[in-house]
Amino acid sequence: MQSSLFTPDFQSQPYWWDRTPRPQLPATSLPRQVDVAIIGSGYTGLCAALQTARCGRHTVVFDAQDAGWGCSSRNGGQISTSIKPDYQQLSRQYGAERAYRIIRTGFEALDWIGDFIKAEGIACDFQRCGRFYAAHSPRQFERLAKKFQQQDSRLPQELTTEAEIIPRAEQRREIGSDYYHGGVLQPQYASLDPARYHQGLLERAQAAGASVLPHCPVTALQREGSDFIVHTARGKLRAHDVIVASNGYTGALTPWLQRRVIPIGSTIIATEPLPPELMNELIPNNRTLVDTRRLVVYYRASPDRRRILFGGRVSLQETEARNSAPALHAELTRIFPQLQNSKISHAWMGFIAYSFDALPHLGQHAGVYYAMGYCGSGISLSSYLGSRIGQQVLGLAEGKTALDGLQFQTRPLYSGKPWFLAPSIHYYRWLDRLGI
């Protein structure tokens, strides 16, 4: 352990919590009966609760930890169009019309979250800052440039990504580094402070009448007629509808769902405060940044532009964030040698949920509603689809999405523990070193 890497006041918790600590909610008695019980108090659960509570449904949201303790307050705050497979892949599997609607969902979610934050008046440092998508090898730059220059002509203009190809000779206007071989600027992408956004959702869900019960894990679900008996650490209650909104923290409570999402840990470090002139050199236009490696790193300036927040997957197995921090710092200084002597003030990790087809999923199984599997791009999708699943519970037509009815795949012998993750990481590291 390189103790010299850490500031004297180092914290093993999200940087975001300094400004927005996890909420201390007043003790609330467990009701005997509710209309809607929601498991998970992150973006998905709170957006669903906002829909059901505002329509007069008695709604209670459960969480095993503090409200928003999971990735809703641990992510990097980067927002994209979020759908991973491209139009050609989706067309082969679902046909051209369905593929178009799935792609459209990602664009709608990005536009929706900006409109939603504005309409709700949530102060969370939301801005359309743009993203620089950097190529880690010459071959990847050629591939990236070709992809954006020749976007599928079958898609309408509003579903093609606005992009500017930036060669290596010009990349320093976007990033103060010579590590990359050019990249693509995507100006429509956005960022926010995830913990402040979560706090805004929480306040609005509570104002709508939803109860949020932290440190009250749901231990069992039992079907009884048209209702469910929800067993919790504080007793049981009857609910007419249940929504599971646990994403990367989905566990044995719902084994069918647990077999369909792959929990993957991702760690983020925050640097100590940096001089303004150095930050202006490193990230001059306040973009968010990712690169073309399969083991991707993602990074940005903090909203006050005093620190760099740098995240990625650097370990084979799940481990404490402090243990992964030196490897992340080494990756950071490989990109930015100027930060060789910088220290780490915060390090934390959280679990995303990947699906086997790299798509998010929502729907019903055995009468239980769910929305999850955002594949590491969950801020806009979890909020948008959380709202949609809430509307589906209400029976509203606007709750329908292009993702309804998609097969939620699993694999033989998979029970929720990704034994294949370490071999996959070895293989992806090898491909990344080759620059292919």
N, C-alpha and C positions, 0 to 999 in steps of 0.2 A: 504494500500500500504506500503510495507516494503522498505522505501527509503534507508535503510542501505545496501540493497542488490546491489545497483547500484553504479558504479564508478562515480566520479565527472564529467567525460567527457562522460557519457553514451549517446548512440545514438540509436534512434528508426529507424534504417535503416540497411540494410545488412552489415555485416562485410566485405564482398567482395568489397563493394563500396569504402572502404578506399583506397585500392590499385588501383581499376579500377572504377572511378566515371562514372556515366551515361554519355554517349557521348554527347557533344555539337555539333550537326551537323549544317552545314551552311544552311541558308534559301535557299530553292529550289522552283522554280515556279512549279505550278501544270500543267502538260502537258494536252493537249486536248484529246489525244488518246494514248493508250499503248497496247501492246500485252497481258501483264499479270499484273493483279492487285492482290496483296497479302495483306490480312488483318491479321496483327500480325507480329511483328518484333523479335520474339524469335527464338529459334533454328529451329523450323519447317519452319517458314517463310523464314528465311535467307538461310537455306539449299536448299529450293525450288527455291529461287531467284538465288542462285549460279548456279543451273542447267540451268534455263531458260535464264539467262543473258549470260552465257558462250556459249550458243547456238545461241546467236544473237537476242533473243527476248527482245524487249523494256519492261523492268520490273520495276514496282514501288511498294514499300512496305509501307503500312500505319500502324501507331500505334496511339492510343489515348493518350499515355504517351510518355516518353522518350524511345528510342530504347532499347529493352531488359528489360524494367522496371518490367515486370512480373516475373514468376517463373524461367525464363532462367537466371536471375541473383540473385535469391532468394533461390534456392535449396541448398541442403547440399553437392553437389558434389560427391555423391556416384553412382557408375555405376555397374549394375548387368546384368544378362541375361533377366530380365525384364518381361517375360511372366508369369502372375500369375497362371492361371489354369494349372494343371499337365496333363500329357499325357493321363491318364485314363479318366479324365473329358472331355477332348477335343475329345477323341476317341468316347465316348458315343454320343456326339453331332454331330460330323462332320465326323466320320469314321477314320480309322487308318492312311490312307495316308495323309489326310488333317491335322490331328492332328500332325503328324510328321513334316510337313512343317511349321506349326505354331510355334511349339517348336523351330525348326531350325531358324526361324526368330529372336528370342531372342538371340541365340548364334551368329548368323551372325551380328546382330547389335552391340554386344559387341566387336567382332573382327574388325568390320568395323570402329568403331569410333577411335580405336587406330591407325589403318592404315591411316585413313583420317587425323587425327591430325598430324601424322608424315609427310604425303605427302604434306600437306598444310603448314607445318612449323609453327604451332600455338603454341606459348609458353603459356601453361596453367597449368603447374604442373601435367600433366597426368602421372599416374603410375599404374601398376598392383600391388597394395598393398595387395590384399586379403581382405576377410571379415570374421569376427567372428560372427556367428549366434548363439546367446546365448539362452539357455532354462531357462524360468522363474519358472519352477517347475520340480520336478522329473518326473512327468508324461509326460511333454513336452519333456524332454531330451530323454526318452525312445522312444517317437513317432518320434522325430527328428533323432535319431540314426537309427531307423528301416527304416525310409524313405530313408536315404542316403546309408544304407547298402544293401537295396533291391530295388535299382532303377530299373525301368521297363526294363526287359530283351529284350523287343521288340525294344528298341531304340538302334541305333548304338552307338559305344563308344564315337564318337565326340559330341553326344548330351546327354551324362550323365555328371552330374556335378562332377568335381574333388572335393573330400571332405575328410577331416580328422576328425574323431570323437575324441573329446577331453573331457574326463570325468572331473567331478568337481575337483578332486584331482590334476589335471594338468592344470586347466584353467588359473592359474596366470601367465603362460608363454605367455598368449595372452591378459589378462586383469587383472589389479590390483584391483580385487574386489572378494568378497565372496558372492555377491548377487545372482549369477546364479548357476545353477545345471549342469554345463557343456555346451557343444555346439559343433558346427561344423565349421571348418575352410574351407573356399572356396577360394583357392589361386588365381583363375583366375579373380576375381572381381577387379574393378579399382576405382580410384578417380581422381578428377581434381579441379581446381579453376573455378567455373561456370561463373563468370563475365569476367575473362580473356579469357575463351573459347568463350563466346559470342562476346567479342571485336574482337577476331581473325576472327570469322565468318563475322561480320559486315564489317571489313576492306576488306575481300576478296570478299564479295558480291558487295561492292562499286567499287572495282578495276575491277570487271567483267562488270561494267556498270549499275548495278541496282541502282535506286534512293530509298532512305529511308527517309520517311517523318514522323517525330515524331509530336506529338500534333496535329494530323490531323485525328480525328476519322471519320470512314465511317458511315454515318447516314442512308443510304438506298441503296438497289440494285434493279435495274429495268431492266428486260429483254427486249431487243429491237432487234428483228431479231436474228441473230446469235451472237450478242454482248450483253454486259451489260453496262448500264449507272450507274456509281459509283458516288453516291452523298457523298460529304465530307463536313467537316466544312469550307473548303476553296474553295468550288465550286464543279463542277462535271466534269467527264471525261468519255470517252468511252474505254472499255476494251474488248478484244476478249475473254479472259479467266480470271476467278476469283478463287483464292485459299483462303479458310478460315483457318487460322492457329492460332486461339485464345485460344484453349484448355480450361484451367480453367477460362478464362475470356470471354467465349462465351456468348453473350447476345441476346437481342431482335432483333438485326439486322438479325439474322438467327434463327427464332423460331424453325424450324425443328431440327436443331443441338442443340439448347439450351435445348430441351426436352430430349436429349439423353446423356448428360454428367452431372455429379453431381459435382458441385464445392465444394471442401472441403478445408477449411483453415488449414494450418499447420504452427506452429511457431518455430523459432529457436532462441536460445540464444548463445552468445559467452562469455566465461569467460574472466576475466582480464588475462594478461600474467602470466603464471605459471613457477615456477623454472624448469629447464631442468631435474633435478633428479626426480621431482615429475611426470612430463610427461612421463619419461621413466618407472616409476613404473606403471602408470595408463594404458598407451597404448604402451607397449614396442616395438611392431613390426609395428607400424603405420597402423594397420588395420582400415578399417571402421567397424562399429558395429551396429547390430540391434538385436532385441530379438523376442521371439515367442508370445508375447502378441498380441491380436487383435488390441488393441490401441497401436500400435507399437511406440517405440522410436528409433531414429537413431542418431548416433553420431560418431565423429572422431576427430583427432587432426587437427588443421589448417595446411596448407602446410608448414609453418615455424616451426611447432611443439611448438608454444608458448601458444596456447589456445585450449580449447575443445569447439567444436561447437555441440550443443545438441538440437535436434528437436523432435517434436511430436505434438499430438493433446491432449490438456488437458482441453479445455473448451467445454461446451455444445453448446454455440452459438458463432458466429463470434464476436471477440472483438479485441481491440488494442493489439499489441504484448506486450507492457509493462504490460498490465493487466494479461496476461498469464505467464509472465516471472517468478514470484515467484513460481507458481506451477511446472513449468519446472525445476527450480533450486532445488526444493524439491525432484523431481524425480531424478535429477542428483546426489544429495548428498545421496539419498537412495542407489544408485549404488556405488558411490564413497564417503564414509564418509570423506575421506581425504580433500574434497573440501567444507566442512561445512562453512568455513569462507571466501571462495572465493566470489568475486563480479562479477556482470554482466556488461560487457562493451557495448554490443549490443543486441538488440532484434528486430526481424522483422517477418513478416508473408507473406505468399503468397498462392495462390489457385492452387491446383492440380485439375485434372478432372478425376473422376472415371466414368467408364461405367457400365451398369447393368450386363454385362456378364464378367466384369473384363478383357476385351481385348481392345487393341487399335484398332482404325478403320480409314480407309482411303477409299476414293472413290469419287463418284459424286452424288449429289442430285439436281434435277432441273437445271442441267447444271453447278452447282457450285462445284468445287473440295474442298476436305477437308481432313485433317489428324489431329487426336486428340484422347483423352481418354487414356492417358498413365498410369493412375492408380498409380501415385506417383513414377514411375520408368522411367522418361522421357528423361534423358540425351541422352542415346544411341538411344532409339526408336524414339524420336522426330527428331533427326538429320538424322537417317537412313530413316525413313518414309517420312520426309520432302524432302529428296533427291529423293525418289521414286515417290512422288506425282508430283514433278517438272518434272521428266522424263515422267510420264503419260501425263502431259499437252503437252509435246513435242511429244507424240506418240511413245516413244521409248520402245522396248521390255523389256529392263532391268528394267523398272519401275514396272513390274508385281510383285506382292507379294502373299504370302499365305493368306493374310487377305482380298484380293479383293473379293467383293461380299458378305461378311458376313453380316447378318442382323444386323443393328444398332438399338438395342432395346431401347424402352422407356417403361413407365408404365402408366396406366390410372391415370388421375388427376395430373400427374407430368408436370409442366410447366417450370422447371428450378430452382425452389426454393426448396431445400431439407428439407421439413417439417419433414421428418422421421429421420433426422440426430440425434437430441437430444435423442429420445427414443432408437435408435440403440446404441448410446454411453453408455447410462445407462446399456443396456443389455450386451454389450461387456465388460464393467468394471466389471460386476458381474461374467462373465465367467473367466476373467483374475484373479480375486481374488480367484476363486476356483482352479485355475491352470490347467484348462482344455481347 
